[in-house]
């Protein structure tokens, strides 16, 4: 929808999740989930249009525990802004979620489950996350087909209570830097470095002492 100085492009999706059994809780979707995202583009006079979005996702599940079935709701709400300033751009995202940490059967001990039992009570794990990235496009600055970007992202899990005795993350962050080279208008090659910082709970971990890991990626992209 063209609103003059701004463009509004809302869309809605329907999705489903897979069930799993963990922590004495069996889960399955009771109806399709709904996702709504409303992106808005508007001119700033500083180069490319700025992009803002707001999103909401909701999923109802059937949680089976203590020989009973219960309908429970999960949701995530978030917003973000990308602000180009000629050859530079800043992008930020933030969200809050309740019982939306993961719906698949956990294969690792990093992200805690969305639901778990605390005695006879069903608990929901919350999560708060944000990300910030800065980028310089040298093609716009000096007609050199190279761009450099760096960023920081973080997620904090809440309401862990009895999960604190297990080896789950309570906080995870990533510092990243990447370099991209445009071979053509459609193809590019990139190199990315990630520094991962994770704080774990659990009897064998110090929740105030971070554990570190490093990753390097070689990325190729082609736009059709």
C-alpha positions in Angstrom: 0.0 0.0 0.0 1.5 3.3 -1.1 0.8 6.0 1.5 2.7 8.8 -0.3 5.9 9.2 1.7 5.6 5.7 3.2 4.9 2.3 1.9 3.0 -0.3 4.0 3.3 -4.0 3.1 1.5 -6.1 5.7 1.3 -9.9 5.4 0.1 -12.8 7.5 1.2 -16.4 7.6 -0.2 -19.6 9.0 2.1 -22.3 10.3 2.2 -25.4 12.4 4.7 -26.9 14.8 6.0 -30.4 15.5 5.2 -32.1 18.8 7.7 -33.5 21.2 8.0 -35.1 24.6 10.4 -33.7 27.2 10.5 -33.1 30.9 7.4 -35.2 31.4 5.4 -33.0 29.1 3.9 -34.1 25.8 3.2 -31.3 23.3 1.2 -31.0 20.1 -0.3 -28.2 18.1 -4.1 -27.7 18.7 -4.5 -25.3 15.8 -2.2 -23.6 13.3 -0.1 -20.7 14.5 -0.5 -17.2 13.2 2.2 -14.8 12.3 1.7 -11.1 11.4 4.4 -8.7 10.2 3.9 -5.1 9.1 6.9 -3.6 7.4 6.9 0.1 6.5 9.3 2.0 4.2 9.7 5.7 4.4 12.0 8.3 2.9 14.5 10.1 5.2 16.4 12.2 2.6 19.6 10.3 3.6 19.8 7.9 0.7 17.8 4.7 0.5 14.5 4.5 2.3 14.4 3.5 6.0 12.6 0.3 6.9 10.6 -0.3 10.1 8.6 -3.4 11.0 6.5 -4.8 13.8 5.6 -8.4 14.1 3.6 -10.8 16.3 3.4 -14.6 16.3 1.1 -16.8 18.3 0.7 -20.5 18.7 -1.7 -22.5 20.7 -0.6 -26.0 21.9 -2.0 -28.9 23.7 0.2 -29.7 26.7 -0.3 -33.1 28.3 1.1 -33.7 31.8 -0.1 -35.4 35.0 -2.7 -37.3 32.9 -4.5 -34.2 31.7 -4.6 -32.1 28.6 -4.3 -28.3 28.8 -4.4 -25.6 26.1 -1.5 -23.2 26.4 -0.5 -20.1 24.4 2.9 -19.1 23.1 3.7 -15.7 21.6 6.5 -13.5 20.4 6.3 -9.7 19.7 9.1 -7.7 18.1 10.1 -4.7 16.2 13.0 -3.5 14.2 14.5 -0.5 12.2 17.0 -0.3 9.4 18.3 3.3 8.8 20.6 3.8 5.7 22.7 7.0 5.8 24.2 7.1 2.3 27.0 4.5 2.3 26.4 3.6 6.0 23.5 1.7 7.5 22.3 0.9 11.0 19.9 -2.0 11.8 18.4 -2.9 15.1 15.9 -5.5 16.3 14.3 -6.3 19.6 11.8 -8.9 20.8 10.1 -10.5 23.8 8.7 -14.0 23.8 6.8 -16.3 26.2 7.1 -20.0 25.7 8.6 -19.5 22.3 12.2 -20.7 22.9 11.7 -23.8 20.7 9.1 -26.3 19.8 11.2 -29.1 18.3 12.6 -32.0 20.4 15.8 -30.5 22.0 18.9 -32.1 20.6 21.3 -29.9 22.5 21.6 -28.4 26.0 21.6 -24.8 24.9 18.2 -23.4 24.5 15.7 -24.4 27.3 12.4 -25.9 26.3 9.3 -23.7 25.9 7.4 -25.6 28.7 8.5 -27.7 31.6 7.1 -29.0 34.9 8.0 -27.5 38.2 6.5 -30.0 40.6 2.9 -30.3 39.3 2.8 -26.8 37.8 3.5 -26.1 34.1 6.1 -23.3 33.6 6.8 -21.2 30.6 10.3 -20.0 29.7 10.5 -16.3 28.6 13.2 -14.8 26.4 14.3 -11.3 25.6 16.6 -10.6 22.6 18.1 -7.7 20.7 20.5 -7.2 17.9 22.4 -4.3 16.4 24.4 -4.1 13.2 26.4 -1.4 11.4 27.4 -1.7 7.8 29.6 0.3 5.3 29.0 -0.2 1.6 32.2 1.0 -0.2 30.4 0.6 -3.5 28.4 3.6 -2.6 31.3 5.4 -1.0 34.1 4.9 -3.6 32.7 2.5 -6.2 34.6 -0.4 -4.7 32.4 -3.6 -4.7 33.1 -4.4 -1.0 31.0 -4.1 2.1 32.0 -4.5 5.8 29.6 -5.1 8.6 29.8 -5.8 12.3 27.2 -6.5 15.0 26.2 -7.7 18.4 23.2 -9.8 19.3 22.0 -11.1 22.7 19.3 -13.3 24.2 18.4 -13.8 27.8 16.2 -16.6 29.1 13.9 -16.1 32.1 11.8 -18.1 34.5 14.2 -21.1 34.5 13.5 -22.1 38.2 14.0 -25.9 38.4 15.8 -25.9 35.0 18.6 -24.1 36.7 19.9 -27.5 37.8 20.4 -28.5 34.1 23.0 -27.4 31.6 20.9 -24.8 29.7 22.0 -21.3 28.6 20.6 -18.4 30.7 22.3 -15.9 28.4 23.9 -16.1 24.9 25.5 -13.4 22.8 27.4 -13.2 19.5 29.8 -10.6 18.2 30.1 -10.9 14.4 32.1 -9.3 11.6 31.8 -9.9 7.9 33.3 -8.9 4.7 31.4 -9.3 1.3 32.8 -8.9 -2.2 30.3 -8.4 -5.1 31.5 -10.4 -8.1 28.5 -9.2 -10.2 25.2 -7.5 -9.6 23.8 -11.0 -8.7 26.7 -12.9 -7.2 28.8 -12.2 -4.1 31.3 -14.0 -1.8 31.6 -13.3 1.9 33.7 -14.2 4.9 32.1 -14.0 8.4 33.6 -14.4 11.9 31.5 -15.1 15.0 32.5 -14.9 18.6 29.9 -16.7 20.7 29.6 -15.9 24.4 27.3 -18.2 26.5 26.5 -18.3 30.2 25.2 -21.7 31.4 23.2 -22.7 34.5 23.6 -26.1 36.0 25.4 -27.6 39.0 28.6 -28.0 37.0 28.6 -24.4 35.6 29.2 -21.0 37.0 26.3 -18.9 35.8 28.5 -15.7 36.0 31.4 -17.2 34.0 31.1 -17.1 30.2 32.2 -19.9 27.9 33.5 -18.9 24.5 33.5 -20.4 21.0 34.6 -19.1 17.6 33.2 -19.7 14.1 34.3 -18.8 10.6 31.9 -19.0 7.6 32.6 -18.7 3.9 29.4 -17.6 2.2 28.4 -17.4 -1.5 25.2 -15.7 -2.6 23.4 -15.5 -5.9 20.2 -13.5 -6.5 17.9 -14.6 -9.2 
